Every structure is written in structure tokens, then in C-alpha cells.
Amino acid sequence: MNPSTGGIRTPDQRLRAFVSSTLKELAPERRAARVAVERLHLAPVMFELGARPHPPRDLYRAYLEQSDVFVGLYWEAYGWVAPTETVSGLEDEYNLSTRLPKLIYIKESAGAREPRLDVLLDRIRNDDGASFKYFSTPQQLRKLLGDDLATLLAERFDLSRRSSFPSPDRPRATGPDTGAIPAPLTSLIGRDKELLAVEAMLRSDSVRLVTLTGPGGIGKSRLAIGVAKLLNERVQGEVAFVDLAPVQDAALVPNAIAQALGVRDTGDETLLEKLTTALRQRRMLIVVDNFEQVLDAATTLTSLLRAAPTLKFLVTSRTLLRVSGEHAYEVGPLALPGPAARLDAAELIASPSVALFVERVRAVKPDFELTAENKDAVAAICRELDGVPLALELAAARIRTLPPAAMLARLDRRLPLLSAGAKDLPPRQQTLRRTIEWSTQLLEPDEKRLLALLGVFAGGFSLEAAEFVAGDAAHADPLTSLGILVDNSLVRQQDCEGRSHFSMLATVREYALEQLEASGTFEAIRARHAEYFVELAERIEFDLEGAHQREWVSRLNDDRDNLRAAVRFLLDHDDWDTAARFAWNLFIFWWVGGLLGEVRGWMEEVLAAKDAHSDRTRAIALYFTRSITLWQDPNEWVVPALTESAELFHRVHDRSGEGLSLISVALALLADEKPDPAHADEALLKSLELFREQGDGWGEAMALVTLGRVALMDQKIHRAVHRFQESLSLARDRHEELGTAIALHHLGWAKLVAGSIDEARDAFNESLATSAKLGHAEGVAYGLEGLIAIAAARREIQRAGRLLRAAEALRKQTGLYNAASFSFHQRYLAPILAGDDASALEAARTEGRDMSMDDVVAFALAGNAP
């Protein structure tokens, strides 16, 4: 809710609910509404003059202007209309409430409502900005209003926390990859000096790489997030966050950076080249967290810094990167308290380590207070733990069962016993290790066992995945044990689109992996981890082709690192068949997510294997390695390989696989310097027949849309439109968004070529919106290019220029810049570029430079009416 400014405010500055109703007939209901509003500690603005004769309009308009929620109560009376007015005060109040969220309650009527009230209620029912409910009694109204206000406040609070992200009903242009700065769950305590020092370093033109060093758990990541947020507020430019915790292979660091930036690995050039293109002209700070395990990738950062002059990196690592241009900043522990005996509780809590400990304690025990009785023990705990933030957090999680004095006694007793381990580590890291081990010593055996098993997950994990991996190894209910690990701050839980997702700090995961390896079951658990994701892929293969497509794309994005780990396990164990089947089952996800380049690399390993693999595995590997490169590689290499893929699929009776390979054969024939539409059409008709025999609606839709492309190339516009509409109908019947967006995009071009500009605009508009919701960046780029052509055809120069800039930037920044394009927008721009409006187009193209991708989508989807 937007804070109001002006003259009328409640004394305590609470949010205000303006209650509009006739006065006498709804007196009991007004009292019920007042109770509902006040119970939520909001301020009711009742305006007791009501809608009676001669309402002081300036007064109630002022109250409305200063209110935050509009509550309308209606029964049978419309209210009196003053001689100089055309509507009653009741309707006037509603008319003036346009900027406010509106909660409307209509009392059931046994008699007849006044005619003008019926007209007003019809308007309200058709108002998308108002919710309305019916009620019978004042008690029922009180409950309805109380519940609705609570829900509204929760929604508005959630939106305010996510103000930098698109709203739920606003399509996203970049999908779920964008490396937004994580929203910290806790405040940054005791780091003011460090925050300002690191910020000053990064604001210097001569500093482009800063490394925050220190042991695990010292607070490097939290400080880096704080610096990033500070710079994001104070300095123009973009900020992105890259978490390397799940990355163990230095070769995968470009993939992690690309994922955070939304750069797609489409396989047409190296990912480092794509990143260079995406970053070359961007003013950006990239925070790279947990670099110590991939130090060999330091040259990747320096390579990008050399290529992109306005790029900077803020890196967290337990050790220095030791590359040229690096500026180091060591992060130390939080300041410790002085002698507690000399300080009262208020003075003691000014110590950063004590302040952090007390804040974390209150998260699990809200009524905790630092008192004269417990202050000595709290100060001693902070000193025992050397002011290491993670150690303080882990200890604080135990406060519900261990008061400070008891906790201190256990720490005194445990630490000497644990001091024999890891003596070669720095003292502060020994402290953290001891604290983690101390925290686990207080767990039951099943909980310890589960913690070790969870170390196998890369990134995060779902409850279902944890239960599967635990399997027979967990004698207790994994859900119960997982809840205890969350309670003890060893595992973190967050809600992700209505489902729970869990993760561990890199330091805790490292400890868990050590325990798993020590148990002798590491490889067996890795195999079970891979088995879970292989089975998941088989289970959801057809869901990815239907109404649940967007949901599964989102969920699989959460598990990208686990999917990579599963493939890596299969390849390392020469399980070529399972690796190929796994890749094939998730084909749509790799496509939408822009990960086909990675899949191509995996399948090249399969083809290079010396030991034999099945015909189907070779068919899949040939498809992934050749279909991705058909736009770049000569046909004498691509077409035979894809033809072999189709033949191998035929041999193993995989009709859908054969049909998909034939589509790629056709596309390769069309992409040749001398296109061969006739043979492409022949391959596509065979493909269409195979899909129909198999009852494969998704494949049939893809074949139809490609047949339409052939027809369009042959200038057979009517046939092309028919094919595209057939494809669209199939996709819509299946509620499948990728196919819908593809068919609409092609239909848009066919309609535009035919001269039906309005129909083309509608098709491009819907295609863009659908792609944005799905997070399919390639589809967004195509949608923008279609709307560029519409704007150019209408001579909307400024709009065409801004959209052109946006489409070019999106292709560069997402790694799609050199991707094959089924787009003719340059043809429609050519007359403008050759005429008097060329300079105006270029000016508008420059003007659109600073639009975010989400703003671009919003701009593109607005104002498309003739």
C-alpha cells in the first residue's frame, strides 16, 4: 500500500480503512466493520455523516485521499442525491476509490433494492479491481471483513518485499534464471565498517575485482549481499548473484554465471563467448559466492573483466584467487564483548556478537531477554565461539532446550573433547567445525544420518527427493528428522511457489559430505540420488508436454544442479543408456531453459565412448549433437547424422523419436544455402504420419508448424496459415504453452505477410505473453521481433526503435544473439532505414537502452491496439 501524504493522518500513522455505506439502515453492520478493522490494528475511517443529505464532499474526499483500503457496505438504499449533484454520496465515494484496493460486501435482501443501487452494484460486480461478497448478519460481515483484510495485508506486504520482481500477473521476460540478490532472512549486524569499506573499494574506478576472504561461516556471503544491496541502491547499473556452492568443477563456472544472468547455452558457440557478448556493454557488478572450491576458474573472471570494461566482480572465498587485479578484504569475526561484570545488559547488547546471538535466539524464543542473571553466560558463549556468526547462529538454535548457563556448560565440556580434530585449520575455522559437530552431537542418530545423506544434494532439494534418497537408511520419518535439522539451523527451508525447498550452507554441506564419505556409503547414495532424478524424468516426460508444463519447468529449474550431478554420475560410471534416456525425457526442459548446449556436451561424451551402446542411445546422442548445430554446420555432415538418428529410432520402434529426427532433417534442408523445400516437405509429412500413428499430439503440433514454414517459404500463404492454426489448436487443446507460443509466432508472420496486421499483432502479442510466463527467452525475443514488424508496418517509429533495441539486447544478454531466427522484422524495417525516418528510428533505439526486460515485455504488450 502506498503511504499517503497530506493533511489527514491518524495519530499513530496506522493504515486506514475507509468504510462507505448508508448510515441508518446499516448501523449494526458499521459497528461490526469497526470491530473487524480495529482488531487488525488498522484505523477505521467511518465518516459518521454517512451518505445523508448535503454530504460535505470536500471532507469525505479528503478522507478518501488519505485512506489505504476502501470498504463498501450495501443493502437496499442508494442514498440521497443533492440538488447540485448527479449521484449520491454513496456512489461518489465508490467513484473516488479507483486507486485503492476495494473490498465490497452486499447484504442479502428479501425486498427490493432501489434501482440506482442495482445499477451501481452491477458496475461493482464488473470491476476487476474490487472483490465482493454477500452476507446476512453483522457477525458474518465482521468475520468476512477481518479475514479479507488480513489476506490483503499479507499480499501487499509480500508484494512490497518483492517490489523489484514482476508481479504474479505480469509476464517475466527472463524466466527463473535471473541471479537476483538473495533476500536475507536476517539483518546485517556489526558490519557497518566492513560494509562501507568494501563499498568504497568497488566504487573506485581502479578496482574491478574484490575478494572477501575468511573461513566458512565467518559471514562473507552475508556481507557480500549487504554490499550488493547498498551498491544497487546508490549506483546506476545491474547487480547479479552467482552461488557456486553446488559447483565442484571449475569448468562449470561459466554455466553457473550464465544461469544467474539468464544466458542460454544453446550450443552454437562456447558459453564463454556468449557471456562475453552478453556483458561487453553492461555496467554490472556480479557477486560470486563460494569460489574456494573452483579456484582454477579464476581465469574465467579475468577473461570476462578484460572483455567487459564496465564489469566488476565481488567474490567470496576462503582463499585468495591470486590473479592480477585482485583486491583482497579479510572478513573477521564479530567484535566480542568486554567483561560482562562491568556492563549492564543494555551495554552488553551493543556488542555485535552479543547482538547477533540475541537476535537469533529471539527467532526461536521471542520472549528471550538479556538480563542481569543470564548476561554473563551469554557473553561467555560469544567469547567461546570467537564471534563467528554461523557458530553463534547454530548455538542460538538450541536455546529452547538449553538456557544460556546450560549451553555454556555443554560448550565447556564439548570443546576440549573436540579439539583434537583438524588442528591444521585456522583457529576460527576449528571453532566453526567444533560448533557444527557440537550441534550434531545433540541430534538423535536418525537425524545425524539424514544430515549426512543430504550432503549428496547439489544446491537444494525437495522433501520428496530427501525421502527417496534416505530410503531404508532412515529408520525414522525423514520429515520429522528434517524438521529437527531445520529447527537447529543446519538445514534451511523456504517456500518456492507453494512448495517447500530446502538447502544447506556450503560449510554445513561440506561437513555432511565428510560424514557421508566416512560412512562408506557415498557412492551408493550418489547412485540413489541419480536414480531419483532419472525416475522423476520418466514420470514427468508427458507432463512437460501438457498443461503442467510451466509448473514442471519451474520445479526443474530449482533442481538444475541436481540434474547436472545426476548426469555426471551416470557418465562417470559409463551408464550411457540411462544418461541418454534421462536427457531425452527432459528434452522440453532443456529447450525452454536454454540448456541444450550442455546436453550436447554430454551426448558428445556418449558418442566418444569406446564401449558399445544401444541403437536408441546412439539415436538420441546423434539428435542432440546434430540438431543443435544444423544452422552452423554444413549439410553434408548434419543431414546424414540426423537421417541415421531417424533410422535408428525406427529400428527400435520409437516412432516419436523418429518423427522428431525427421523434423530436424527438414529444418537442416531448409537452412542450407540452397534450401530444398520439396525434400523437407517429404520428411515432414512422414514425421506427421508417425506422430499421428503414435497419438503424439506434441510432436504432431511441431510437425505441423514446420510444414507451415515450408509453405510460407513457397509463398503458399493460405496453406501456411492452415498448418499453423492446426498446430495452435493441438497445443491449446493440450494447454501446452511452448507449442502455443511457437504456433502463434508463426501464425503472426503468416498473417502479416498476408496483410492482416491486426490479426498478426494479436498473435505476436499472445505469443510474447505466453513465452514470458513460461520463462522462454528465445520465444520472448521472437515475440518482440514480431511486434517490431507490426510497429514498422504502421510507421510507429519510436515504438519500433525501442522494441528493436530491446530485442537486440535480449538476444545478446541471453546468449541467443547468433541463434537461428524465424523472423522477418528486418524486411519491415528496411524502408524506414532507407528513408527520412532512419535517424528517428536510431534515436528511439538508443532511448530504449535502459529498459529492463520485464519492462520491455510490459511495454510491448501495452498499446498494441490500432
Disulfide bonds with the S-S distance in Angstrom:
none
